[in-house]
């Protein structure tokens, strides 16, 4: 015989079902999105633009062989990475995303740089920011004019053993090509105090070093608190760091589109540029940040500097070997 009425326990259990369904729905709608990035490379204000349900995973792309970094990367929905680590990424894990945006979304510099990559890579790399290298001089005000106009000042006798260079040999070699002196690479290496990426500004402040070449985003806050420091962007141009966004195959594209659209806000464009982060978009207001009149604003590269600045396309094995040989042959005087 079928009972018409449930027991009290059964009634309460049935009542739990709608509640569990509601809680599960809320959980799905607020699912955390994991974005992996090398934390020290990115200004806080950029990270503040992330939606509330995005969770940052700090990853060291130089140590992707470590299990914890492999796990973070495999669990990431989005990845922010600079062009120096592109070779460490398995592109098969990511989706094509450039087709999600209008053809005129990116500026000409971005399009030209993307074209230097292979098609299976360029389709999955979305440029999200450009960071120029800056020259920071401590105390030596007499170097200001020379530093503003040329890289030749790095060979000044008073700077021997007092320059902090990036750890990248390719960047150092590219700067040496801008110096109008024979054997400029070997002479430039002879000026080095050390080669460092992570702690260069601290070394500059707390040692006998006089000059450091540092990504703009990593040094700008120190300029406001240490009157000994001066910043310059040589008119002959500076090396550029490109930052790309990659997206996993299973991610909802609208999440990405909405975030990128937030960069159309002028206040966000201003704050990012003031932190050394330049948007590579074909947005009229964003493009104005590349046209600074240096006489009115001493921070940021001038229009002339931007025009002469350079990027680093991927190298094939033969090109890598040639650069390695050239570096090794440049004996320190």
N, C-alpha and C positions, 0 to 999 in steps of 0.2 A: 504494500500500500504506500502511495506517495504522500509524504507529509506536506501539508499546506503551509506550515510555518517552520522557519529555521530556528535553530537554537540561538541563544544570545551570542555565543562564541562565533557561530557561522555568520550571523548578521554583522558583527564587528569586522570579521575578515573580509566580507564583501565590501564593506565601507572603505576599506583600505585601498582597494584597487584604483578608484578615481584619483585618490591622493598620490599614489605611487606614479600613476601616469602623468599627473601634473608636475610632480617633482622631476621626473625624467625628461619632460619636455623643456622645463626651465634649464636643466643641466645641459641639454643639447644646444639650446639657443645661446648659452654663455660659454660654450666650449672654448678652452684656452687654445690660442694660436701660438705656436712656438716659433720664434724668429732667432736664428743663430747669427752671432756677429762677434768680432773681436772687440770687446768692450772699450778698451782704451783708445781705439781709433775713431770713436764717434762722439760728437758733442752731445751733452745731456739734452739740449733743446731738441735735437733730432729725435732722440729716444722718447722725449715727451710728446711727440706727435703720434706715437703709436696708439692705437685704440686700447681701451682699458683691458680688454680680454686677451691682449698680446703679452706673452711671457718671453722675456729675454733669456737666451742661453748663451753664456760667454764661452767662446770657443777659440782655441789657438790653432790657426790653420798651419802653423809651422810644425805642429805636433799631431797631425791627423792619424799617425800610426798608434797613438795612445787610445786605449779602449774607450775611455770616458769621452774623448772628442769624437770618435767614430759614432758612439751612441747618440750624442747630442745632434750630430749632423743627420743621422738616419731618422731621428724623431722630429726633425724640424719641418715646419710647413713653409717657412720662408728663410732665405739666407741672404745676408748682406756681406759682400766680400769686395776687397779692392783688387785691382788688376794684377797686383803682384802675386796673388795666390790662385789665379784662375786655373793654372795647370793642375792644382790639387783636387779639383772638383770632377766628379763623375757626372757628365751632362745627361746621361741616360735617366737619371733620377728626377729630372726637372722637365717642366712643360714649356712650350713656346708661349711667350707672353707679350712680345712686342706687337703681335697682331690684335691685342686687346685694346690698343689705343689708336687714335687718329694718326694718319701718316705724317701729319705736320706737328706731332706732339714734341718731338725732339729737335734741338737746334742743329745747325749744320755741323758744328764740331763733333757732336755726339754721333751723328749719322756717319761722318767720315771715319771716326774711330771704330765704330761697330763694323764697318766694312773691312777693317783690317783683320777681323776674325773670320774663321770658317763659318759657313752658313749654319751648320748645326749648333754652333756656339752662339752666334750673334742673335739668332731667333729666341734664345733663352736668357740672354743677358739684357736687363733693362737698366740703363744708366740712371742713377738716382742722385749722384752728386760728384762734383769735382773739387778736389782740395789742392791748392797750389803749395809748393814748398816756399818757405820764407827764410830770409837771412836775418839772424838775430846777432847783433853786435853788443858786446858789453863794454861800456866805458869809452871805447875808442871813437870819440865823436869826429876825429879828423878823418876817419874812413868813410864818413857818411856820403860825401859826394861821389867818390869812386865806386862805392858799393851800389849806389843807385843807378849807375850808368853801365857797369861792366862787371864781369866775373874776374877780371884780371887782378882785382885787389886781393884775392885770396893768396896770391903769391908774395905779398908784402913780407919783408924780412922780419918785421916785428910780430908776425903771426905764426912763425915757424914753431911747430909743436903745440899750437894753441887753438886748433880748429877741430870741432866735433862734426864729423861727416855722418851721413846715413850709412847704414850697414850694407846697403845695396851697391855692389860694384858697378852695376849698369848706370845708376844715377851719377856716381862719381865720374865715370868715364864720359857720360854725356855732358857734364859740366866742363870737363877738361877740353872738350871740343869747342867750347865757347870762349876759351882763353887764347889770346893771340900771341902765344909763346911756344917756341919749339920744345918738344918733350914735355908738354904741359901736364900729362898724366903722371909721370914720375915725379915731377916737381910738386904737383898737388898732393900726392901721397906723402911726400916729405914734410908737408905742413900739418899733417894730422896729429892730433893728440890721441883720439880714439875714434872708433866707428860704432855708433849706437843708434838704435831706433826708439827704444822705450823710455830711456832715462836721460836723453840728451839735454833737455832743458834744466834738469836738476844738476847735471855735471857742469853746465855753463854757469849756473848761479853759484855753485859751491866749490868751484875749483879755480885754477889759474887760466882756464880757457877764455878766449876772447870772442870767438865766433862759433855759432852753431847753425847748421842748415836743417830745418825742422818743418814738418807739416804744419801749416797755418793753424789748424784746429787744435794742435797740441801745445801751442805756445801763447795764444792770444790773451789768455787770462792773466799770465804773468806780467805782461806789458803794463797792466793797469796798477800793479802793486810794487814793481821794482823799477825805480827811476833810472837805474844804470843801463837798462836794456833799450835798444832801438831796433826797429824792424824795417826791413827793406826788401823790395822786389826788383831786381835788376831789370833795366829796360830791355836787355837782351833776352829776357824770358826766364822762366823757371820750370823745373820738372813738375808734371801734374800727376796726381793720384786720382784714378777713376774708381768710383764705387758703384757696384752693380747689385741689383736685386734679382734673385732667382726664386722660382715658385715650384712647389711640388705638384705632381700631377693631380692629386685628389682634392686640391684646395678649391674653394668657391671663388671664382674670379672676381665677383662683385666686391669682396672684401679688399682685394688689391686695388681695384679701380677707385673705390671710395677714398682709400688712403692717398693715392697719387693725386686725386682731385683736390685734396685738402691743401696741396702746395700751391694752389692758385691764389690763396689768401695772401695779401700783401704784407701783413704783419709777420706771417711765417717766413716769407721770402726775406724780409729785412733781418729778422732774428738769426736765420741760418747764415746769411752772408756776413753778419756781424760776428759770427763764430768761426768764420773761415770756410763755410760750406756753400758752394755755388751750385744752383740747380741747372741742369743741362737741358732745360726745356725751352721750346720756342714760344715763350711767354714774354710779352713786351716789357713788363715790369721786371721780370727775372733777368732779362738781357741787359737792362740798364746797369746791373751790378757789375757787368764786365766793362763798363765805360766810365770808370771813376776818374775824375779830374784830380790828380795827385796833389795839386797845389791847394785844393780845398779840403782834401781828406787824405791824411798821411797813412791811413790804414787801408790795406787791400791793394792788389796789383793794379797798376794803371792800365789803360786801354792798350798802350804800346807794349807793355809787358805781356798782356794776354795774347796779343797778336804774335809775339815771338816765343811763346811758351810751347813746350813739347810733351808728347805722350809716348808711351812705350808699348808698341804692338808685341804680340807673342813672338818668340824666337823659335826657329826650328833647331834641330840638333847641331847642324853645321854652324849656324850663327852663334849658338851658345859656346861651341868649342872655340870659335874664332875670338870671341870676347874673352874667354878664359885665357887663351894663349896671349892675347894682347895685354891683359892684366899682369900676367906672370912675367912678361918680358919688360914691363915698365919698372925697372929697378929704382928703388928709392935712392936719391943722391946722398 
